Amino acid sequence: MKRRDLLRRITSAGCVPVRHGSRHDLYRNPKTGKKQRIPRHDEIDENPAKHIIQELA
């Protein structure tokens, strides 16, 4: 999955960026309070992407 597609999905679910790092960004869902690191790769494997969406959405 492309990183921009993943970010589009989690931001549409209401997630907001907390901080930007050199290798990962941290996003938080204000409704649930859960945080998840998003790798800064152009392509993210399907399994980690599904896990990120499941945790934050």
Secondary structure, DSSP 8 states (H G I E B T S, - for coil): -BHHHHHHHHHHTT-EEEEE-SSEEEEE-TTT--EEEEE--SB--HHHHHHHHHHH-
